[in-house]
Amino acid sequence: MGRKIVLNQCYGGFSLSERVRGLYEERAASGVKKGSYFDQDVRRDDPILIQIIEETGLSAAAGEYSKLSIVEIPDDVPADGWAIMEYDGIEWVAEKHRTWSAGWNEI
């Protein structure tokens, strides 16, 4: 079983419903940052968040202009070895790696 991560799958951006925010604030053991940036501050692989979204259902868990999905990445990807990438609000998970370049002028 891999690591589950919640993503947005439509134009607009990731956001959670008020119901999910409230449930998360009730269940989270550590302090939750409340305020306008709550959705950007919550860890997308947080097991509590994933559980709440699975219980609530993807459609009901999504905030305005959001369509949520849960993807699973392999266990062998380190906890700091992945990142959420996005284009116009549509997100995917990418494994982190190193790249080098001599620069565009030298090609």
DRENMARKOL-831274 format. One record per residue: residue number from 1; residue in three letters; x, y, z of N, C-alpha, C in turn; chain. Coordinates in Angstrom, 3 decimals. Example, Ala and Ser with C-alpha at 12.3 -4.5 7.8 and 13.67 -1.06 7.14 Angstrom:
2
<num 1, residuo ala, nc1 13.190, nc2 -5.690, nc3 7.800, cac1 12.300, cac2 -4.500, cac3 7.800, cc1 13.200, cc2 -3.300, cc3 7.800, cadena A>
<num 2, residuo ser, nc1 12.850, nc2 -2.250, nc3 7.080, cac1 13.670, cac2 -1.060, cac3 7.140, cc1 12.900, cc2 0.030, cc3 7.870, cadena A>
// end
This chain:
107
<num 1, residuo met, nc1 0.846, nc2 -1.190, nc3 0.000, cac1 0.000, cac2 0.000, cac3 0.000, cc1 0.880, cc2 1.238, cc3 0.000, cadena A>
<num 2, residuo gly, nc1 0.619, nc2 2.160, nc3 -0.901, cac1 1.427, cac2 3.363, cac3 -1.037, cc1 0.890, cc2 4.533, cc3 -0.242, cadena A>
<num 3, residuo arg, nc1 1.502, nc2 5.679, nc3 -0.486, cac1 1.095, cac2 6.932, cac3 0.147, cc1 -0.037, cc2 7.559, cc3 -0.662, cadena A>
<num 4, residuo lys, nc1 -1.129, nc2 7.913, nc3 -0.007, cac1 -2.251, cac2 8.567, cac3 -0.676, cc1 -2.073, cc2 10.077, cc3 -0.602, cadena A>
<num 5, residuo ile, nc1 -2.414, nc2 10.734, nc3 -1.723, cac1 -2.278, cac2 12.187, cac3 -1.827, cc1 -3.518, cc2 12.734, cc3 -2.509, cadena A>
<num 6, residuo val, nc1 -4.096, nc2 13.797, nc3 -1.964, cac1 -5.292, cac2 14.398, cac3 -2.559, cc1 -4.881, cc2 15.528, cc3 -3.501, cadena A>
<num 7, residuo leu, nc1 -5.508, nc2 15.546, nc3 -4.686, cac1 -5.192, cac2 16.511, cac3 -5.734, cc1 -6.459, cc2 17.155, cc3 -6.275, cadena A>
<num 8, residuo asn, nc1 -6.283, nc2 18.281, nc3 -6.954, cac1 -7.367, cac2 18.911, cac3 -7.695, cc1 -7.251, cc2 18.491, cc3 -9.153, cadena A>
<num 9, residuo gln, nc1 -8.387, nc2 18.209, nc3 -9.800, cac1 -8.385, cac2 17.720, cac3 -11.171, cc1 -9.178, cc2 18.602, cc3 -12.123, cadena A>
<num 10, residuo cys, nc1 -9.306, nc2 19.886, nc3 -11.808, cac1 -9.989, cac2 20.790, cac3 -12.740, cc1 -9.370, cc2 22.174, cc3 -12.651, cadena A>
<num 11, residuo tyr, nc1 -9.679, nc2 23.006, nc3 -13.638, cac1 -9.199, cac2 24.381, cac3 -13.618, cc1 -9.796, cc2 25.094, cc3 -12.416, cadena A>
<num 12, residuo gly, nc1 -9.041, nc2 25.932, nc3 -11.800, cac1 -9.526, cac2 26.687, cac3 -10.655, cc1 -8.553, cc2 26.594, cc3 -9.500, cadena A>
<num 13, residuo gly, nc1 -8.377, nc2 25.432, nc3 -8.946, cac1 -7.434, cac2 25.276, cac3 -7.849, cc1 -7.972, cc2 24.410, cc3 -6.731, cadena A>
<num 14, residuo phe, nc1 -7.075, nc2 23.910, nc3 -5.937, cac1 -7.407, cac2 23.040, cac3 -4.824, cc1 -8.125, cc2 23.811, cc3 -3.733, cadena A>
<num 15, residuo ser, nc1 -9.254, nc2 23.296, nc3 -3.302, cac1 -9.935, cac2 23.845, cac3 -2.130, cc1 -10.821, cc2 22.763, cc3 -1.532, cadena A>
<num 16, residuo leu, nc1 -11.069, nc2 22.909, nc3 -0.256, cac1 -11.881, cac2 21.953, cac3 0.495, cc1 -13.195, cc2 22.594, cc3 0.905, cadena A>
<num 17, residuo ser, nc1 -14.209, nc2 21.769, nc3 1.070, cac1 -15.503, cac2 22.276, cac3 1.525, cc1 -15.400, cc2 22.718, cc3 2.985, cadena A>
<num 18, residuo glu, nc1 -16.313, nc2 23.561, nc3 3.397, cac1 -16.350, cac2 24.023, cac3 4.791, cc1 -16.522, cc2 22.840, cc3 5.739, cadena A>
<num 19, residuo arg, nc1 -17.307, nc2 21.865, nc3 5.331, cac1 -17.527, cac2 20.674, cac3 6.175, cc1 -16.217, cc2 19.939, cc3 6.427, cadena A>
<num 20, residuo val, nc1 -15.438, nc2 19.725, nc3 5.372, cac1 -14.161, cac2 19.026, cac3 5.520, cc1 -13.192, cc2 19.848, cc3 6.359, cadena A>
<num 21, residuo arg, nc1 -13.162, nc2 21.144, nc3 6.154, cac1 -12.306, cac2 21.998, cac3 6.980, cc1 -12.647, cc2 21.854, cc3 8.455, cadena A>
<num 22, residuo gly, nc1 -13.934, nc2 21.897, nc3 8.760, cac1 -14.368, cac2 21.766, cac3 10.149, cc1 -14.014, cc2 20.421, cc3 10.744, cadena A>
<num 23, residuo leu, nc1 -14.256, nc2 19.345, nc3 10.003, cac1 -13.913, cac2 18.001, cac3 10.484, cc1 -12.414, cc2 17.860, cc3 10.694, cadena A>
<num 24, residuo tyr, nc1 -11.635, nc2 18.427, nc3 9.788, cac1 -10.185, cac2 18.343, cac3 9.914, cc1 -9.708, cc2 19.099, cc3 11.152, cadena A>
<num 25, residuo glu, nc1 -10.243, nc2 20.282, nc3 11.379, cac1 -9.860, cac2 21.060, cac3 12.560, cc1 -10.216, cc2 20.323, cc3 13.843, cadena A>
<num 26, residuo glu, nc1 -11.337, nc2 19.589, nc3 13.841, cac1 -11.738, cac2 18.818, cac3 15.020, cc1 -10.817, cc2 17.625, cc3 15.268, cadena A>
<num 27, residuo arg, nc1 -10.399, nc2 16.949, nc3 14.215, cac1 -9.653, cac2 15.691, cac3 14.347, cc1 -8.137, cc2 15.834, cc3 14.360, cadena A>
<num 28, residuo ala, nc1 -7.611, nc2 16.895, nc3 13.801, cac1 -6.153, cac2 17.033, cac3 13.699, cc1 -5.539, cc2 17.190, cc3 15.081, cadena A>
<num 29, residuo ala, nc1 -4.514, nc2 16.398, nc3 15.338, cac1 -3.858, cac2 16.419, cac3 16.649, cc1 -3.016, cc2 17.681, cc3 16.826, cadena A>
<num 30, residuo ser, nc1 -2.324, nc2 18.083, nc3 15.785, cac1 -1.481, cac2 19.280, cac3 15.890, cc1 -2.297, cc2 20.516, cc3 15.541, cadena A>
<num 31, residuo gly, nc1 -1.745, nc2 21.652, nc3 15.862, cac1 -2.438, cac2 22.901, cac3 15.567, cc1 -2.649, cc2 23.086, cc3 14.076, cadena A>
<num 32, residuo val, nc1 -3.834, nc2 23.453, nc3 13.698, cac1 -4.175, cac2 23.683, cac3 12.300, cc1 -4.170, cc2 25.178, cc3 12.070, cadena A>
<num 33, residuo lys, nc1 -3.501, nc2 25.604, nc3 11.014, cac1 -3.487, cac2 27.023, cac3 10.683, cc1 -4.855, cc2 27.405, cc3 10.133, cadena A>
<num 34, residuo lys, nc1 -5.540, nc2 28.265, nc3 10.835, cac1 -6.847, cac2 28.717, cac3 10.384, cc1 -6.685, cc2 30.026, cc3 9.633, cadena A>
<num 35, residuo gly, nc1 -7.559, nc2 30.267, nc3 8.700, cac1 -7.502, cac2 31.516, cac3 7.971, cc1 -7.640, cc2 31.298, cc3 6.482, cadena A>
<num 36, residuo ser, nc1 -7.351, nc2 32.347, nc3 5.739, cac1 -7.620, cac2 32.338, cac3 4.305, cc1 -6.741, cc2 31.353, cc3 3.532, cadena A>
<num 37, residuo tyr, nc1 -5.601, nc2 30.941, nc3 4.085, cac1 -4.709, cac2 30.043, cac3 3.369, cc1 -4.772, cc2 28.613, cc3 3.885, cadena A>
<num 38, residuo phe, nc1 -5.826, nc2 28.253, nc3 4.579, cac1 -5.952, cac2 26.920, cac3 5.156, cc1 -5.718, cc2 25.830, cc3 4.123, cadena A>
<num 39, residuo asp, nc1 -6.357, nc2 25.923, nc3 2.967, cac1 -6.263, cac2 24.871, cac3 1.960, cc1 -4.837, cc2 24.697, cc3 1.448, cadena A>
<num 40, residuo gln, nc1 -4.064, nc2 25.757, nc3 1.398, cac1 -2.690, cac2 25.663, cac3 0.933, cc1 -1.756, cc2 25.166, cc3 2.026, cadena A>
<num 41, residuo asp, nc1 -2.156, nc2 25.277, nc3 3.280, cac1 -1.291, cac2 24.908, cac3 4.398, cc1 -1.420, cc2 23.450, cc3 4.813, cadena A>
<num 42, residuo val, nc1 -2.515, nc2 22.816, nc3 4.500, cac1 -2.736, cac2 21.443, cac3 4.948, cc1 -1.897, cc2 20.492, cc3 4.093, cadena A>
<num 43, residuo arg, nc1 -1.291, nc2 19.502, nc3 4.749, cac1 -0.498, cac2 18.503, cac3 4.028, cc1 -1.434, cc2 17.600, cc3 3.239, cadena A>
<num 44, residuo arg, nc1 -1.194, nc2 17.459, nc3 1.966, cac1 -2.088, cac2 16.713, cac3 1.079, cc1 -2.017, cc2 15.205, cc3 1.290, cadena A>
<num 45, residuo asp, nc1 -0.979, nc2 14.735, nc3 1.996, cac1 -0.875, cac2 13.304, cac3 2.294, cc1 -1.212, cc2 12.998, cc3 3.744, cadena A>
<num 46, residuo asp, nc1 -1.762, nc2 13.971, nc3 4.446, cac1 -2.127, cac2 13.775, cac3 5.853, cc1 -3.175, cc2 12.670, cc3 5.949, cadena A>
<num 47, residuo pro, nc1 -2.880, nc2 11.598, nc3 6.685, cac1 -3.843, cac2 10.483, cac3 6.793, cc1 -5.212, cc2 10.902, cc3 7.324, cadena A>
<num 48, residuo ile, nc1 -5.240, nc2 11.895, nc3 8.213, cac1 -6.522, cac2 12.377, cac3 8.748, cc1 -7.327, cc2 13.036, cc3 7.630, cadena A>
<num 49, residuo leu, nc1 -6.678, nc2 13.873, nc3 6.831, cac1 -7.358, cac2 14.527, cac3 5.717, cc1 -7.877, cc2 13.499, cc3 4.718, cadena A>
<num 50, residuo ile, nc1 -7.044, nc2 12.536, nc3 4.364, cac1 -7.443, cac2 11.494, cac3 3.416, cc1 -8.647, cc2 10.726, cc3 3.944, cadena A>
<num 51, residuo gln, nc1 -8.617, nc2 10.361, nc3 5.211, cac1 -9.724, cac2 9.614, cac3 5.809, cc1 -11.025, cc2 10.423, cc3 5.756, cadena A>
<num 52, residuo ile, nc1 -10.957, nc2 11.700, nc3 6.102, cac1 -12.148, cac2 12.560, cac3 6.076, cc1 -12.702, cc2 12.659, cc3 4.660, cadena A>
<num 53, residuo ile, nc1 -11.828, nc2 12.845, nc3 3.677, cac1 -12.281, cac2 12.960, cac3 2.292, cc1 -12.907, cc2 11.652, cc3 1.817, cadena A>
<num 54, residuo glu, nc1 -12.312, nc2 10.521, nc3 2.171, cac1 -12.885, cac2 9.226, cac3 1.786, cc1 -14.236, cc2 8.991, cc3 2.448, cadena A>
<num 55, residuo glu, nc1 -14.389, nc2 9.423, nc3 3.701, cac1 -15.673, cac2 9.286, cac3 4.407, cc1 -16.727, cc2 10.208, cc3 3.812, cadena A>
<num 56, residuo thr, nc1 -16.329, nc2 11.412, nc3 3.483, cac1 -17.255, cac2 12.433, cac3 2.996, cc1 -17.631, cc2 12.213, cc3 1.536, cadena A>
<num 57, residuo gly, nc1 -16.682, nc2 11.698, nc3 0.760, cac1 -16.873, cac2 11.545, cac3 -0.677, cc1 -16.171, cc2 12.681, cc3 -1.401, cadena A>
<num 58, residuo leu, nc1 -15.585, nc2 12.368, nc3 -2.537, cac1 -14.787, cac2 13.356, cac3 -3.265, cc1 -15.581, cc2 14.599, cc3 -3.653, cadena A>
<num 59, residuo ser, nc1 -16.801, nc2 14.417, nc3 -4.152, cac1 -17.604, cac2 15.572, cac3 -4.585, cc1 -17.982, cc2 16.465, cc3 -3.424, cadena A>
<num 60, residuo ala, nc1 -18.422, nc2 15.867, nc3 -2.325, cac1 -18.833, cac2 16.648, cac3 -1.160, cc1 -17.647, cc2 17.289, cc3 -0.447, cadena A>
<num 61, residuo ala, nc1 -16.456, nc2 16.717, nc3 -0.599, cac1 -15.270, cac2 17.252, cac3 0.069, cc1 -14.661, cc2 18.429, cc3 -0.669, cadena A>
<num 62, residuo ala, nc1 -14.977, nc2 18.561, nc3 -1.944, cac1 -14.373, cac2 19.609, cac3 -2.773, cc1 -14.973, cc2 20.969, cc3 -2.477, cadena A>
<num 63, residuo gly, nc1 -14.104, nc2 21.966, nc3 -2.484, cac1 -14.558, cac2 23.338, cac3 -2.345, cc1 -15.004, cc2 23.879, cc3 -3.694, cadena A>
<num 64, residuo glu, nc1 -15.354, nc2 25.148, nc3 -3.691, cac1 -15.802, cac2 25.797, cac3 -4.921, cc1 -14.695, cc2 25.770, cc3 -5.970, cadena A>
<num 65, residuo tyr, nc1 -15.035, nc2 25.509, nc3 -7.205, cac1 -14.102, cac2 25.446, cac3 -8.336, cc1 -13.038, cc2 24.365, cc3 -8.161, cadena A>
<num 66, residuo ser, nc1 -13.401, nc2 23.274, nc3 -7.501, cac1 -12.461, cac2 22.198, cac3 -7.248, cc1 -13.098, cc2 20.857, cc3 -7.575, cadena A>
<num 67, residuo lys, nc1 -12.305, nc2 19.930, nc3 -8.039, cac1 -12.718, cac2 18.544, cac3 -8.262, cc1 -11.589, cc2 17.676, cc3 -7.728, cadena A>
<num 68, residuo leu, nc1 -11.833, nc2 17.012, nc3 -6.608, cac1 -10.777, cac2 16.282, cac3 -5.927, cc1 -10.623, cc2 14.860, cc3 -6.440, cadena A>
<num 69, residuo ser, nc1 -9.408, nc2 14.360, nc3 -6.320, cac1 -9.116, cac2 12.951, cac3 -6.557, cc1 -8.027, cc2 12.547, cc3 -5.570, cadena A>
<num 70, residuo ile, nc1 -7.903, nc2 11.262, nc3 -5.356, cac1 -6.849, cac2 10.740, cac3 -4.493, cc1 -6.007, cc2 9.802, cc3 -5.333, cadena A>
<num 71, residuo val, nc1 -4.702, nc2 10.063, nc3 -5.365, cac1 -3.770, cac2 9.191, cac3 -6.070, cc1 -2.903, cc2 8.491, cc3 -5.038, cadena A>
<num 72, residuo glu, nc1 -2.342, nc2 7.380, nc3 -5.446, cac1 -1.474, cac2 6.622, cac3 -4.555, cc1 -0.120, cc2 6.460, cc3 -5.229, cadena A>
<num 73, residuo ile, nc1 0.930, nc2 6.842, nc3 -4.501, cac1 2.277, cac2 6.692, cac3 -5.030, cc1 2.951, cc2 5.528, cc3 -4.308, cadena A>
<num 74, residuo pro, nc1 3.953, nc2 4.910, nc3 -4.926, cac1 4.597, cac2 3.729, cac3 -4.335, cc1 5.272, cc2 4.009, cc3 -2.995, cadena A>
<num 75, residuo asp, nc1 5.354, nc2 2.970, nc3 -2.177, cac1 5.998, cac2 3.074, cac3 -0.864, cc1 7.470, cc2 3.434, cc3 -0.951, cadena A>
<num 76, residuo asp, nc1 8.133, nc2 3.083, nc3 -2.051, cac1 9.571, cac2 3.327, cac3 -2.136, cc1 9.925, cc2 4.785, cc3 -2.454, cadena A>
<num 77, residuo val, nc1 8.928, nc2 5.643, nc3 -2.658, cac1 9.181, cac2 7.071, cac3 -2.848, cc1 9.301, cc2 7.698, cc3 -1.461, cadena A>
<num 78, residuo pro, nc1 10.463, nc2 8.313, nc3 -1.141, cac1 10.642, cac2 8.900, cac3 0.190, cc1 9.610, cc2 9.989, cc3 0.484, cadena A>
<num 79, residuo ala, nc1 9.384, nc2 10.252, nc3 1.754, cac1 8.403, cac2 11.251, cac3 2.175, cc1 8.715, cc2 12.625, cc3 1.584, cadena A>
<num 80, residuo asp, nc1 9.988, nc2 12.937, nc3 1.384, cac1 10.357, cac2 14.226, cac3 0.792, cc1 10.751, cc2 14.081, cc3 -0.683, cadena A>
<num 81, residuo gly, nc1 10.402, nc2 12.963, nc3 -1.289, cac1 10.810, cac2 12.682, cac3 -2.659, cc1 9.749, cc2 12.946, cc3 -3.706, cadena A>
<num 82, residuo trp, nc1 8.704, nc2 13.662, nc3 -3.365, cac1 7.633, cac2 13.955, cac3 -4.313, cc1 7.166, cc2 15.398, cc3 -4.119, cadena A>
<num 83, residuo ala, nc1 6.507, nc2 15.915, nc3 -5.141, cac1 5.954, cac2 17.271, cac3 -5.078, cc1 4.682, cc2 17.317, cc3 -5.907, cadena A>
<num 84, residuo ile, nc1 3.789, nc2 18.201, nc3 -5.536, cac1 2.575, cac2 18.428, cac3 -6.321, cc1 2.888, cc2 19.516, cc3 -7.345, cadena A>
<num 85, residuo met, nc1 2.651, nc2 19.205, nc3 -8.590, cac1 2.844, cac2 20.141, cac3 -9.682, cc1 1.456, cc2 20.538, cc3 -10.185, cadena A>
<num 86, residuo glu, nc1 1.364, nc2 21.705, nc3 -10.829, cac1 0.053, cac2 22.123, cac3 -11.332, cc1 0.190, cc2 23.020, cc3 -12.542, cadena A>
<num 87, residuo tyr, nc1 -0.862, nc2 23.013, nc3 -13.331, cac1 -0.994, cac2 23.929, cac3 -14.460, cc1 -2.440, cc2 24.395, cc3 -14.487, cadena A>
<num 88, residuo asp, nc1 -2.657, nc2 25.688, nc3 -14.301, cac1 -4.003, cac2 26.275, cac3 -14.271, cc1 -4.924, cc2 25.587, cc3 -13.271, cadena A>
<num 89, residuo gly, nc1 -4.360, nc2 25.099, nc3 -12.178, cac1 -5.162, cac2 24.471, cac3 -11.137, cc1 -5.238, cc2 22.961, cc3 -11.214, cadena A>
<num 90, residuo ile, nc1 -4.955, nc2 22.377, nc3 -12.372, cac1 -4.969, cac2 20.916, cac3 -12.515, cc1 -3.639, cc2 20.387, cc3 -11.977, cadena A>
<num 91, residuo glu, nc1 -3.712, nc2 19.435, nc3 -11.056, cac1 -2.531, cac2 18.986, cac3 -10.340, cc1 -2.167, cc2 17.535, cc3 -10.645, cadena A>
<num 92, residuo trp, nc1 -0.899, nc2 17.220, nc3 -10.452, cac1 -0.382, cac2 15.860, cac3 -10.525, cc1 0.793, cc2 15.760, cc3 -9.559, cadena A>
<num 93, residuo val, nc1 1.182, nc2 14.527, nc3 -9.231, cac1 2.315, cac2 14.294, cac3 -8.348, cc1 3.516, cc2 13.928, cc3 -9.209, cadena A>
<num 94, residuo ala, nc1 4.647, nc2 14.549, nc3 -8.923, cac1 5.887, cac2 14.255, cac3 -9.632, cc1 6.942, cc2 13.844, cc3 -8.617, cadena A>
<num 95, residuo glu, nc1 7.698, nc2 12.835, nc3 -8.976, cac1 8.804, cac2 12.435, cac3 -8.134, cc1 9.933, cc2 13.447, cc3 -8.327, cadena A>
<num 96, residuo lys, nc1 10.532, nc2 13.890, nc3 -7.218, cac1 11.616, cac2 14.864, cac3 -7.291, cc1 12.875, cc2 14.186, cc3 -7.822, cadena A>
<num 97, residuo his, nc1 13.602, nc2 14.908, nc3 -8.628, cac1 14.870, cac2 14.416, cac3 -9.130, cc1 15.770, cc2 15.620, cc3 -9.412, cadena A>
<num 98, residuo arg, nc1 17.009, nc2 15.351, nc3 -9.771, cac1 17.947, cac2 16.437, cac3 -10.019, cc1 18.119, cc2 16.637, cc3 -11.522, cadena A>
<num 99, residuo thr, nc1 18.295, nc2 17.880, nc3 -11.925, cac1 18.567, cac2 18.183, cac3 -13.334, cc1 19.670, cc2 19.229, cc3 -13.384, cadena A>
<num 100, residuo trp, nc1 20.421, nc2 19.220, nc3 -14.472, cac1 21.474, cac2 20.187, cac3 -14.704, cc1 21.349, cc2 20.706, cc3 -16.121, cadena A>
<num 101, residuo ser, nc1 21.788, nc2 21.927, nc3 -16.332, cac1 21.754, cac2 22.502, cac3 -17.668, cc1 22.909, cc2 23.477, cc3 -17.821, cadena A>
<num 102, residuo ala, nc1 23.456, nc2 23.545, nc3 -19.038, cac1 24.531, cac2 24.508, cac3 -19.319, cc1 23.935, cc2 25.863, cc3 -19.647, cadena A>
<num 103, residuo gly, nc1 22.666, nc2 25.909, nc3 -19.872, cac1 22.011, cac2 27.164, cac3 -20.216, cc1 21.554, cc2 27.155, cc3 -21.661, cadena A>
<num 104, residuo trp, nc1 20.541, nc2 27.938, nc3 -21.967, cac1 19.943, cac2 27.958, cac3 -23.301, cc1 20.893, cc2 28.499, cc3 -24.353, cadena A>
<num 105, residuo asn, nc1 21.792, nc2 29.403, nc3 -23.988, cac1 22.686, cac2 30.006, cac3 -24.969, cc1 23.720, cc2 29.024, cc3 -25.516, cadena A>
<num 106, residuo glu, nc1 23.945, nc2 27.924, nc3 -24.841, cac1 24.992, cac2 26.978, cac3 -25.247, cc1 24.437, cc2 25.786, cc3 -26.018, cadena A>
<num 107, residuo ile, nc1 23.165, nc2 25.748, nc3 -26.299, cac1 22.569, cac2 24.611, cac3 -27.009, cc1 22.712, cc2 24.804, cc3 -28.493, cadena A>
// end
